[in-house]
Amino acid sequence: MVFSSAAFLFAFFPVYIGVVALVRNIKACNVLLIIMSLVFYAWGEPVYILLMLFSILINYLIALPAERYRESDSIQRRTLLALAIVYNLTALGLFKYAGFLTDTFNSIAGTSVPTPQIPLPVGISFFTFQTMSYVIDAYRGTCSVQRNIGKFMLYVSFFPQLIAGPIVKYHDIEKQLDRRSTNAEKIADGMRRFIVGLSKKMLIANAVGSPVDKIYSLDGADMNIALAWAAGILYCLQIYFDFSGYSDMAIGLGKMAGFRFLENFNYPYTSFSVREFWKRWHISLTTWFREYVYFPLGGNRKGELRTGINRMSVFLLTGMWHGAMWTFVVWGVFHGVFQLLETYLIHPDKWKKPLAYIYTMGVVVAGFAIFRADSIGQAFNILFQMIGGFGFTEVGMIVLQGLMTFYNFFIVAAAFVAMTPIVRDTAYSLAAKYNAAKAVTCLKYAASVLLMALCMMSIASSSYNPFIYFRF
C-alpha cells in the first residue's frame, strides 16, 4: 500500500485519523498503531511480514542483556554485538544482494551458478538499519534497553516510516513511545504536512517521471545532448519530489499521532558544494552511516589517508545500500571521489557562488543520470551524450519535441520554485512584517485544500504512480 493510493487515502487514512484523534490512552493507542502498521505492511507483503516480525524478535532478544555488559569490553558484549550485526547484514544480503553477487561471480569466474530468484521485501533496508542501530545504541549506552516488546515493535513497524523512511533512530523517539500527546492543532498541522508531501509526489514527481521513462527507454543511438541533460535534470526533480514528498507524508502522519520525526531533506538543490549537498540530502541515511560506520572506522582522527579511505568506504556502502546494481555502486564511488576532491584539492566554498552552484548541480545531475540508468553501459552513454551528443536522429527529435509543451514547462517551473525555500521564507517574512501570522496560517490551509483537490483529480485520472524508494 502506498500513501498516494486510493486504498490508503479513502480507507486506511480515515481510520488512522480516528484512532489518533479519539484514543487518548497511550497504551491502547500503541496497540492499535501496531495492528494498523502490520495490516499496512501485510497489504503488499503478506509473507514477508513474518521476516520483519522475526527481525524484531531477534534484535529485541539480543539487546536485552545490554545494560549488563555495556560498561566493559567483555567477550559477551562483543559477541552479542557481532551476532546482531551479522544477523541483520546476512538477512539484508540474502534478500537484496544474493542474485547480484551470484551474477557477478558467474561473470568473473565464467561459471553458470543458478541465480537465486528471491523477491525483495519492501522496506527491508529501512527496518534493518533501524533494528541494527537500536542494538548498537543499547550496548553503547546511547539509549535505554526497551523491555516491552510491544513498544519496540511499534518503533520498528510504525507504518509512516516503515516502507521508505526516514530512518528513525531509537534514541530519537524512545521517550515518545511512553509520553506524547496529540490535539486538533497537531492533527491539522500533520495533515497539512501530509498534503504537501502528497502534492510533491502526485503533481510534480509523477508529472516529470513519465518523460524521464520515455527518454531512458530510447536506443542509445537516439540519445543526444539535449535529451541527456533533460533526462538528468528531470530525474533530479523526480527523485527529490518523490522521496522528499514521501518523507513529508511520513513526518506529517507521525505528527498526527504525537511523534516527532527528524527532517530528512533540507533543500539539497540549493547547495554550493557536493559536501553541502550530502548534509541536506537523505539526512537520516547520511547521519546513520556517519554514526555507525564513519566514526567507528576512525572518522577523521587517524590522518588524511585513513580519513579518505573512511569517506570512500561510506560512499561505497551508500551506493550499495540503494540496490544490487553496479550503477548504484558507481554512483556511490562517484560522489565519494568528489568528496575527496573537495576535501584535499578543490574548495568550492571559496569560489564565486554562481560558479560553485553550477559545478555542484552538474555533479549532482551527472550522478543521478548514473543512478537512474538500467546498466553501466547506458549510464556512460548518457554521460558521453551530455558532453558530445550532437547526433540528432529523427526519433530523438520527435521525443525532444514531445517534451516541449506548456504543461511540462509549467511543471518544471513550479518544481524549481518548490525546491527552494522561497515560498516558506516569503510566508514567514509577510507574517512578521504585517503581524499577520493568523492570516498566513489560514492561507496555508486554504492552499492545502486546493492541493488536496488537485491530488484527488490526479489519482482519479492517472495510473502512473511509482514510488522510487520502494525499490530500496
N, C-alpha and C positions, 0 to 999 in steps of 0.2 A: 504494500500500500504506500503510495506517495502522497505528500501533502497537497499536491495540485490535482489530485484525482477527485472525481465526483463522489466516490465511496467515502473518502475521508471528509470532504467538505460538508456533505449533506447527511452523513450518518455518524461517523466517528467523532467529528469535531463538536457537534452539538451536545453529545453525551459527555464529552470531556469538559465542556464549559459548565454543564450541570453539576458534574462531580466537584470541580474546584470551587464553584460558587456556593454550593449548598452543603457540602460535607466539611464541617469545621473541625471535627476531631482529627488530629494529625495521624493517629494510628489507623483509623478507619480509612482516611484519605490515602495513606500509603498503600494499604491493601488493595484498594480499588485501582490505584495507579499502576500497581504491579500487574493486576489482572488485565487492565486495558493495554499495557505495554506488551504483554505476552500475546494477546489477541492481535495487536498491531503487527508484531513480528511474524506470527503464525499465518497471517493473511497471505503472505507471499512465500514464506519459508516454513511450511508445516513440519518438515522433517528436521531441519537444522535448528529448530528451537531447542531440541534435545542437546545439540552441541553447545549452544550458549548456556543452557542450564548446567551442563556438566562442567563447563569452564568456570562458571560462577562457584559451583560447589568445590572444585579442586583449589581454586585460588583462595576461597574463604577458609578452607581447612589448613592450607599451608601457612596462612597469615596468623592463625590463632595463637601459636606459641611465640609470636614476635617479641612481645614485651619481656619474655623470659630471657631472650638471647640478644636483644639489640644492644646491650651495653658492652658486650665482649665480641672479640673476633674469633668466636669459637667455631669448631668444625661443624657443630649443629647449625649455627646461623648461616655459614657459607653453604652448607648442603641444602638447606631449605630454600635459600635464595636461588641457588643454582637449579633446584628442582622446579621452582616456579618459572624461571626464565626458559629453561629447556622445554617444559611442557607447552608454554604459550607460543614460543617460536616454532616448535615442532608442529603444533596444530595449524599455525598460520602458514608454515612452509608446506605442509602436506596439501592443504586445500588450495593454496594460492600459487605455489611455485613448482609443484611436482611435475606437471606437464612441461613447463618451461625448462626445467633442469634436465628432464629426460630428452627433450628435443635438442637442447644444447649439447648434451653428451653424445647423442647419436651423430650430430653434425661434425663434432670434433673427432670422435673415435671411428666414425664410419660404420657404426653398428645400427641395428634395427630393433632396439628395445621398444616394446609397445608403449605408447604414450598413455599415461593414466587419464581417463576422461572423468574428472571429478568436478562437478558443478561448484562454483564459488559461492559460499554462503554470504548473503547480503550483510554488510556491516561488520564482517569479521575483523578487518583491520582496525576499526574503531573500538569495538568492545574488547579486543585482545590487548590493545595498548592501555585501555583503562584498567583492566584487571591486573595487568603486569605492573603498572605504576602504583597501584594500591599496595601490592605485596612489598614492593621495594620501599615505599614510603613507610609502611608499617615497621619494617626492620631497621630503617634509618631513624625512626622516631619522629618523622615529619607529621605523621597523623596517628591517631589512636587506633587500636585494633577494634574493628566492628564485630561484636559477638552476636549480634542479631542478624541472622542470615537474610531475613526479610528486607532489612534496610540496605544490606549490601546488594541484594538482588535488585532493589529499586534503583540504586546508584548505577548499576551496570545496564539494566534493561529499560530504563526510563525512555519511552519512545521518541521524544523530540530529538534527542541527540544520539539515539541508538544506531541509526542507519548510516548517517553521513556526518556525524559530529555536530558541533565542535567536540574535540577530545576533552572530556572533563576529568580533571584530577581529583581524587577523592578528598584530599585535604582542603580543596576549594569549596566543597559543599557538605562536608561531614556534619557541621552544625545545623545546616538547613534540613537535614533528614529528620531531626528531632524538633527543631524550633524554627518555624516560618509562619508567615501569615499572608493572607490574601484579602483583597477587598475589591469593591467595584472599580476603584481607580486603577489598581494594578491589573485587573482583568481587562479593562478598557485599553490601557496602555499596551498591555501584552498583545491584545487583538490588533491594535494599530500597527505594532511592530511586525506581527504575522502578515498583515495585509501588504506592508511594504515589501517584505520578502517574497510573498506570492506574486506581487506585481513585477518585481525584478525578474522572477522566473518566467512568468507567463507572457508578459508584454515585451520584454527585451531579449532574454536568453533564447526563448523559443523562436522569436522572430529572426534573430541573426543566425541561429543554429541551422536552419534549413538551407540557406545559401552556402554555409560552410560545408555541409554534407555534399552539396552538388559539386563544389569545387574539388573537394578531396576525392570524389568519385571519378574525376576526369582521368583519362590516359595521360601519362607523363609527358607525351609529346604535345599535348594540347594546353599544357600549362604555360603561362607567360608571366612577365614581371608584375603586371597589374593584378592578375588573378592570385599570384603567390602572396603579394602584400595584402590583398583583400582578404584572402583566407586567414592569414596570420592575424590581422587586426580584428576581423570579425570573430575569430575563435577566442582571442583575448577577451573580447566583450562577452562572448557566450559563457566561457568558463567562470569569469568573475561574477556575472549576474546570476548564473545558475548556482554556484556554490555559496556566494555571499547571501543570495536570496534564501537558500536552504538554511544557512546559519541564522539569518534574521528570523525565519519562521521558528526555528528551534528555540532561540532566545526568547521570542515572544510567547511561545507555548509554555516554556519554563516559567516565565514571569507570571503568567496567569495562575500557576499553581504555587507561587511564592518562592520559586527557585531563581537564583541569580547566576546565570552562566556568563563567563568572561567573553569579551568580544573576540571574534575570530578574524575580522578584517578591519583595517583602518585606512581606507582609501589608498590601496597599494599603487594605483596608477598615477599617483601624484609624487612618486619617489624620484630622487635625483641621483641615485646610485643603486646598484644591484643589492648591495648590503642593506640599504634602507628598504628596498622592496621586500626583502625577506623578514624585516621587522614588522611589516604591515600585512603580509600575505599569509593566510592559513596560520595564524598566530599560535593556535593550540598545538599544531604539529611541530612548528619550529621550537616552541618552548619545551615540548616533550623531548625532542632529540637533544636539546641543549642540556636539560636536567638529567636525562637518563643515559645519554651516550657521550656527548661532548665533554662535560665536566668529569665523568668517571674516567675517560681516556686521558685526562690531564689538562683539558682546556687549552689555555694559552700560557700555562705556568711552566712548561718544560722546554722553552726555546722555540725559535722560529720554525725550524724544520718540523718538530713534533706538532706545533700548532697547525702548520699547513697540512700535515698528514691527518690530523684530527678533523679539521674542517672538511677536507676532501672526503673522508670516511663518512661524515654526517650527510653530505650531499649525495654521495653514492647510495647510502641507505634510504635517503629521502626519495630518490628516484625509484629504487626498488620497491619501497612501500606502496607506491602508486599502482604497481601492477607488474605482472610477469611478462614483460615485453622489453626488448632491447631499446626501444625508443624511450622508455621511461628511464632506463639506466643512463643512456646518453644524455638525456635532459638533465638528470641529476649531476652528472660529471660536468656538463656544460656550465651549469650555474656554479658549481664548485670551482671551476677554473677562473671564472670572473670574480668570485670571492677572493681568491688568492691574488689575482691581478690587482684588485683594488686595495688589498692589504699591503702588498710589497712593491708594486710598480706604478700603477696609476692611481690618482686620487681625485675622483670626480667632485668631491666636496670643495675642491679648490678651483674648479672650473667655473666659467660663466654658466648661470643656471639654464639658459636655453640649450647650450651645448651638452650639459650634463643630463638634461631631460631627454634630448634626442638620443644620446648614447644609451641611457637606461632603457627607454622604451624599445629601442632597436634590439637590445639583448633580450628583453622580455618577449617581444613578438617573435623573434627568431627561435627562442627557446620553446615557446608554445607551438610553433609550427612543427618542431620535432615531436613534442608531446602528443599532438593530435594525429600524427601520421600513423598509417597502418603498418608500416615497415621502415627499416632503416633506409632502404633504397628510396622510398617515397619521400622520407624526411630530407635526405640530401639533395634530391631533385628539386624540392621546393626551395631549399636554401640557395641552390645554384640559380634557380629562376628568379629569386629575389634580387640577384646581382646582375645576371646576364640573360634574362629571359625575354629576348626580343623577337622570338619566333611566334608571330600571331597567326595561329591556324584559324580556319573557319569555325570549327567547333568552339575553340577558346573565345573567339569574338562573340559568338552567339550567347555563350554563358555570361560573358562580361556585360553585354548589352542588357541581358535579362536582370542584372543587378542594378542597373541604372534606372530605378523607379523612385518616385517621390516618397512612397511609403518607406523604402529602405533608407533613403537619406534622412527622413524624419526620425526613424527609429535609432539610427546611428547618432544623430544629433542629440536626441534625448539621452542616449546612453553616455555620451561624452559629458553631458551636464551632470547626470546622476552619479558618475564615477568620481566626482569631485565633491568637496564639502560646501559648494557654493550655495545650494538651497538651504542646508542646515544653518550655515553661518548668516545668511540673509535673514532667516526667520528669527534667530537669536538677536541680531542687530536691530531689527524692527521692533521686537518685543522690548528691548532695553531702551531704545531711543524714544519710543512713543508710550512707554509704560503700558504696553498692550499685550501682556502675556496671555490673558484670557482669550483675547481676540485671535492671537496666533494659534493657541491651542484649539479653538473652535475651527479655525481654518484647516488645521492638520486633520482633524476628524472628518470634516467635510470632504477633504481630498481623499481620505481613506475610503469613504463610502463610494466615491466616484471610481476609485481604482478597483475596489472590490467588484463593482458592477462590470467594469471592463474585463476583469479576470473571468467572471462568470460567462461573459459573452465569448471569450477566447476558449474556455473549456468546452462550451457547447458547440463551437464552430470548427474546432481543430482537433485532430487526433495525434498531432506531433507534440510529444510531451516527455522527452527523455530527461533523466537526471544523471549528469555526467559522473558524479562521485559515487553513485550506486555501484559502479564497476570496481571500486577500490575497497 
